[in-house]
Amino acid sequence: MFGGGSSGISAANLLKKYGKKIYLIDKKKIEGDPFDGYLSDEINFMEFEESIIVKSPGIHPSHKILIAARENNVPVFSEIDIGCIFFTGKIIGVTGTDGKSTTTSLVWHLIKEDFPNSKAGGNLGVPFTVFCEEKLDFAVLELSSYQLEDSMPIDFVACTILNLAPDHLERHGTMDNYLQAKLKILDFDNPKKIYITSDEFRKKIPIKNYNFVQKSFGEELLTDALILEQENSIRTKKFTYSTKNFVLKGRHNLSNLACAILLAESIGSHPTNIQKQIKTFQGLTHRFEYVKKIGKLEIINDSKSTNLHSMLAGLKGFDKKTPFILILGGIPKKEELSPMLEVLQTKNVVVFLYGEAVSSWEKPLRDILGVNLIVKENLKEVVDNSFEISEKMNSKYLLFSPACASFDQYKNFEERGNHFKDLVNRRIDLS
């Protein structure tokens, strides 16, 4: 077991049930069950008569252990591969740069009425091998580029690539490599498979020489799921769905919903049941999460926004006149700043900037925002000052959408988002 994270431990527990001896390769030793021992990275594969490696997604494919495994004809599997061996139901796959978790959760929620015996997991948080032995109708799996890159072809009944923007290039090297990892979700030769994507992605990256059924969503008149934002509806060939009671804000979340509707329809969910489920979806924490409203100021926690593409998707719902405060900060990824700068110039916004991003983002942001850029050391200073600024500018929204990784000051985006909400609540209690 190469990597002792949650997916590695889950796969180990599963294989242990079937009498397999499990050895862990990891910098951190985990003593006892489910592991029979610990191996260093100087493995002599000749010592084992028969073996496989189950690789955690965070391990780079060029690691010397994996090179040695290939040289010795030792099979390398992903945790998803192990789950597929045992799973007897049908699989819906969700990938893309942004919106994966929300869309995965939405699909699972929308199909519950017709297929209550279904579960969601994968990169969403619950490893596939935790529930792959259950007799389910469907497993809805969120899949990262790392998981897809590591896995053998997966037999999806339906799947989606939501979007694509520069991300994880420290692993993939180039955008083309990143794209190729995402495209592994597709079965090009099977006419029974259904592939769903946005009109924008379909135009940007046209796919040729395929036999699968392709459907798309967006704002183009002839699309398969037409988003009518002003009319609070999404229209497919089967039904016109009301989005009036859909809890998630932002145009990007309407796109996620449109995709989820097409996936749900494609596997046989009834439109009236899908409509019923739209009203009861509560959303995920840290993903454009409504925190609370104080007077006219609505506070939104989008700590899951770890890149510019994700943050900019959220800003699409803000018109030119609406005054709002945007909080950016953390460790920037290697992305071109011009799309952010172009969008911010069209908005009525005050931007707070903190963390490592200050060193590389302050000057370009200052050039376009002037005094409407406020730099602080940390998130506490930002929140303390943001309420004062919101009153002065009569702000309608306070949006925490960092567009950066969290690791300069936090363990992960969850800790960062929880800290933001705690700071907001403490600030309110003091006022």
Secondary structure, DSSP 8 states (H G I E B T S, - for coil): -B--SHHHHHHHHHHHHTT---EEB-SS---STT-SEE--S---GGG-SS--EEE-TTS-TT-HHHHHHHHTT--EEEHHHHHHHH--SEEEEEE-SSSHHHHHHHHHHHHTTT--SEEEEETTSS-HHHHTTS--SEEEEE--HHHHHHS----EEEEEE----S--HHHH-SHHHHHHHHHTT--TT-TT-EEEEEHHHHHHS---S--SEEEEEESSTTSSEEEETTTTEEEESS-EEE-TT----SHHHHHHHHHHHHHHHHTT--HHHHHHHHTT----TTSSEEEEEETTEEEEE-TT--SHHHHHHHHTT--SS-EEEEEEESB--S--SHHHHHHHTTSEEEEEEETTHHHHHHHHHHHHHGGGEEE-SSHHHHHHHHHHHHHHHT-SEEEE---SBSTTT-SSHHHHHHHHHHHHHHHHHH-
